[in-house]
């Protein structure tokens, strides 16, 4: 509904969505207060790998010795960083924009941002808590200059919302 409201507001001309993929992946099971898995979890059979039909197994690692492995389902968003980079570079290189503002903390966008800074001023807004990804940093004077970086605050979200209503879309209660 938010994307539809953005489109209804007339402030967005292109929406390019990524997609989510999922897969199962095994990795060492760790706990904050243990440096190695608890010995009671090992089956003392001398087998190389033990698995009780659970998403847990014990295996011999050449470096660590016996390690408890856990299989977890991972979800990863794919495509949005490439979509942002492609549209940014197309707009910059065709002269469609005189400046760009990118909302990201994804270091995968480092190269496209550096390339765009050679042609137009670029502002980078970090929507996450914490520091801007180091690979996204640069100097205000890089390329054509006048670049800037800013951390988005909670008040930025509350004071810069769409009007209510936007077309047939109403803001949810509590926003």
C-alpha positions in Angstrom: 0.0 0.0 0.0 2.9 2.4 0.7 4.3 2.0 -2.8 0.8 2.6 -4.3 0.5 5.7 -2.1 3.9 7.0 -3.3 2.8 6.5 -6.9 -0.6 8.2 -6.2 1.3 11.2 -4.7 3.1 11.8 -8.0 6.5 11.8 -6.2 7.7 8.5 -7.7 7.9 7.8 -11.3 9.6 4.4 -11.3 9.3 1.5 -8.8 11.7 -1.4 -9.3 11.3 -4.2 -6.8 13.8 -6.8 -5.8 12.8 -10.3 -4.7 13.4 -12.6 -1.8 15.0 -16.0 -2.1 15.5 -18.6 0.6 17.7 -21.6 1.1 18.9 -23.9 3.9 22.5 -23.3 5.1 24.6 -25.1 7.7 27.1 -23.4 9.9 28.8 -23.8 13.3 26.4 -23.4 16.3 27.8 -20.8 18.6 26.7 -19.3 21.9 27.9 -16.0 23.4 29.3 -17.6 26.5 30.9 -20.8 24.9 34.0 -20.8 22.7 33.2 -24.4 21.6 30.1 -26.5 21.6 29.2 -28.3 24.8 30.8 -31.8 25.0 27.6 -33.4 26.2 26.1 -32.9 22.7 28.6 -35.2 21.2 27.7 -38.9 20.6 30.8 -40.9 21.7 30.8 -43.3 18.8 33.9 -42.1 17.0 31.8 -41.4 13.9 32.9 -38.5 11.7 29.3 -37.1 11.6 26.4 -37.6 13.9 22.8 -36.5 13.1 19.7 -37.4 15.0 17.3 -36.3 12.3 17.3 -32.8 13.6 18.8 -29.7 11.9 21.8 -30.3 14.2 24.8 -32.4 13.6 28.2 -33.0 15.1 31.1 -33.1 12.7 34.9 -33.2 12.9 36.5 -30.0 11.8 40.2 -30.2 11.0 40.9 -26.9 12.8 38.3 -26.8 15.6 37.8 -30.5 16.4 34.2 -31.6 16.9 31.8 -28.9 16.1 28.0 -28.8 16.4 26.5 -27.7 13.1 23.1 -26.1 12.8 21.1 -25.9 9.6 19.0 -22.7 9.3 16.7 -21.2 6.7 18.2 -18.0 5.3 16.2 -15.3 3.5 18.0 -12.8 1.4 16.7 -9.9 -0.6 18.1 -9.9 -4.1 18.2 -7.3 -6.9 17.3 -4.0 -5.2 20.9 -2.9 -4.9 21.5 -3.6 -8.6 18.2 -1.9 -9.5 19.2 1.2 -7.6 22.7 1.2 -9.2 21.3 0.7 -12.7 18.8 3.5 -12.4 21.2 5.9 -10.7 23.9 5.4 -13.4 21.3 5.6 -16.3 19.9 8.9 -14.9 23.3 10.4 -14.2 24.9 9.4 -17.5 21.9 10.5 -19.7 21.8 13.8 -17.9 18.3 13.2 -16.6 19.3 14.4 -13.1 21.4 17.3 -11.9 22.0 15.7 -8.5 21.0 12.4 -6.7 20.0 11.4 -3.2 20.4 7.7 -2.3 18.9 6.1 0.8 21.2 3.2 1.6 23.7 1.7 3.9 24.5 -1.1 1.4 28.2 -1.2 0.7 27.4 -3.0 -2.6 26.5 0.5 -4.0 30.0 1.8 -3.4 31.2 1.8 -7.0 28.0 3.2 -8.6 28.0 6.0 -6.0 31.7 6.8 -6.7 31.0 6.8 -10.4 27.9 9.1 -10.0 29.9 11.5 -7.9 32.2 12.1 -10.9 29.2 13.6 -12.8 26.7 15.0 -10.3 26.5 15.9 -6.6 25.3 12.9 -4.5 23.7 12.9 -1.1 23.7 9.7 0.8 21.1 9.0 3.6 21.8 6.2 6.0 18.4 4.8 7.1 20.0 2.4 9.7 21.2 2.9 13.2 24.9 3.2 13.5 27.6 4.3 11.2 27.5 4.7 7.5 29.2 1.7 5.7 32.8 2.7 5.2 32.7 1.8 1.5 30.0 4.5 1.0 32.1 7.3 2.4 34.0 9.8 0.3 34.9 13.4 0.4 32.5 16.3 -0.3 35.0 17.4 -2.9 35.3 14.1 -4.8 34.5 14.4 -8.5 32.2 17.3 -9.2 31.9 18.0 -5.4 29.1 19.2 -3.2 28.4 15.6 -1.9 26.9 15.0 1.6 26.1 12.2 4.0 23.5 12.1 6.7 22.0 9.7 9.3 18.2 9.5 9.0 16.6 10.0 12.5 13.3 8.8 13.9 12.0 12.4 13.7 12.9 12.5 10.0 10.4 9.7 9.5 7.7 11.3 11.6 8.0 14.8 10.2 8.4 13.9 6.5 5.4 11.6 5.7 3.0 11.7 2.9 -0.1 13.8 3.4 -3.2 12.0 4.6 -5.0 10.9 2.5 -3.0 10.4 -0.7 -5.6 9.6 -3.4 -7.6 6.8 -1.9 -4.9 5.8 0.5 -5.1 6.7 4.2 -2.3 6.7 6.7 -2.6 3.8 9.3 -3.6 4.8 12.8 -0.5 5.6 14.9 1.6 7.0 12.1 
